[in-house]
Amino acid sequence: MSTAWLRYGVDLLLLATVVVLAISSVLVWVVLPKGYHPSWLLWIAIHKWSGFALMIGSLVHVAIHFRWLRGMTRNLLHRVVGRR
């Protein structure tokens, strides 16, 4: 698998996780009544696990793009320090 396809796959998984997190947020805090009934508890669990998946996906995303982030940070710091 090429690096481009890996990055594309990680980005798609992050997008899907954000969509699930957004839907579960609206359902838990706006649509469903508070309390201990099965549908509310299910959506709370979905919300928690999708948040965890987003965290792990974000760490993978940063790890994959680490060289690019390092290079951009160096360029930015050289510009800021060079202007003084």
N, C-alpha and C positions, 0 to 999 in steps of 0.2 A: 504494500500500500504506500502510495506516495505521501509526502508531507502535506501537500495541498489537500488531498482527500481527507487526511486525518484532521487537519484544522477545520475543514468544512464540516466534517461529522461532529466534532466537538462543538462547533458553533450552532449547528442544528439541534443538538441535544440541549445546549444551554437555552436556546429559544423555546423549545418544547417545555423545559422545566419552568421557565419564567411564565409561560402561558398557564400551566397547571397551578403555579403559585398564585397568579393573579385571580384565576377563577375560584380557587379555594378561599382566597382572602375575601372576595365579595360574598361568597356563600356563607362563610363562617361569621362575618361581622355585619352583614346587611340583610341577607335573605332568611337564613335559618334562625329560629328563636334560640336563645341561650338555654342551656340545660343539659341534662345527661340522657339524651335519647340517642338511639343508634346512628341516625344519619348525621347528627352534629358531631358525635365522637369520631365517626368515619372521616368526615371532612377535616377535623382537627388533625387526625393522624396523617391524612394525605398532605395537608399543609406543612406539617412538621417534616415529613420525609422529603417532600419536594424542596423545602428550604435546605435540608441537609444535602440533597443531590446538587442543588445549585452551588452550595459552598464547595463541594468536592469538584464539580465541573469547573468552577472559577479557578480553583488551584491548578487543575490540569491545564486550563487555558493559559494561565500565567506561565506555567512551566514550559509549555510548547512555544510560547512567544517570548521567552526570557531573553534570548539574544537580541531580538528587536527592541524590547523594552530597555535593555541595558544600553544599546547603542543610541536610542533616542534620548535617554536620560543624560548620557555623556555629551551629546550634541547640545542639549539644552543648557547643561552646566557650563560648557565651554563658551556658549554665547553670553550667558549671564556674567560669568567671571571675566570674560574678555572685554566687556563693555565698561568695566570699572576703571 
